[in-house]
Amino acid sequence: MKNKADEEGNEVLSRRMALFGYKVNLAASVGQGFVSRFSVCKASEHETHHFQELLNRSTEAVYADKGYVGHRDRLQEQGIHDGIQAKATRGNPLSFADTLRNQRITRKRRIVEGVFGSWKRWCGWRKTRFIGLARNELAVCLTALAWNLKKWAKLSAPRLSYA
C-alpha cells in the first residue's frame, strides 16, 4: 500500500488503498432535482460550515437536516423559508407537531439524497478519485453539468402519445 501526500484533504486509510477524504455538499431544486450549487471540502470539516456557499439570491426555501439548526437566524434575515428539521435535545423530546413537520421536510430533502444516490450508481461517485481539492471540484462540476443536461433532455423531450 502506497501512501501519497495530499495537503488539502485528509488521508483515510483503507484495507486496500489510501483514500483522500473529500466531501460534496450540494443544493438541488425541489421541483426537478437540478443541481444549482455545490461545494467540495475536506471530509473532516462539518458540512454546516459551507451552508452560505449553497445559497444564492434566488433561493426561496431551504430544506435541510437537523445539523443546520444554527443557521435559522441567517435564513430569517435573508427572507428565506426555513425548512430545517426540528432537533430534539436532552430532556426535551420532539412534539408530535415537530415530528410531522420533520416528515414533510424529509419528502423535499430526499431529492438531494436522490441526486447523490444516482451519482453513486450511474457516475461511479462512491469516493473521490483525485488528489487535490481543485481537481475534485472540477470532477464534481462536470458531473453536475452532465446531471443537469440529462435532466433537461428528459424534461424537454416531446411526449409521444399512443392513440
Steps between C-alpha positions, in 0.01 A plus 500: 500500500646832393441815696464821305505843653205728441537834674137606439312187602533262789632154425272215589659158515309207363589132497603513138601854417527851638195716433498875510219643704286753320131565540248645255222731618239606250177689452233363268167639387202351677290469185725313259826427682729723295829568679530875550806535721760276661810510714779251554683498832716280720321203648605616845311831467139512608266570209315774686805725463429511125133588534533858372678382184191306398265798521450754223271797441227290343478255791143502628508210745753271664416142598776353711565253779537573871868587477417838346284622792759767584437673166132581558575863591695548177207368296259732678730800438513420128125436474539134406239243605634283783466132419764381747389203703430541871753350736426334831727571794568306816190514714297675227367246251334613178133582515257319274471813282880520461512132404239556229687810379824299479321237290374767257850647473649154437287463187668805351846427642516159338533661157861583586555149631366370169759706313777350713360150454481542124852638485621198695312254284542647152809720526720293732515763774552269795824674585704786366750400236755776497765651720437867567195711563504679162497175302215359705304826464540476123384139501191590706431798273508281189283236667245764605501643147441156349225433756322827419527439125355152543211636708439781250500264202256269674265788587514668160455182296166493319244269651373234264136418522370167386142550389 
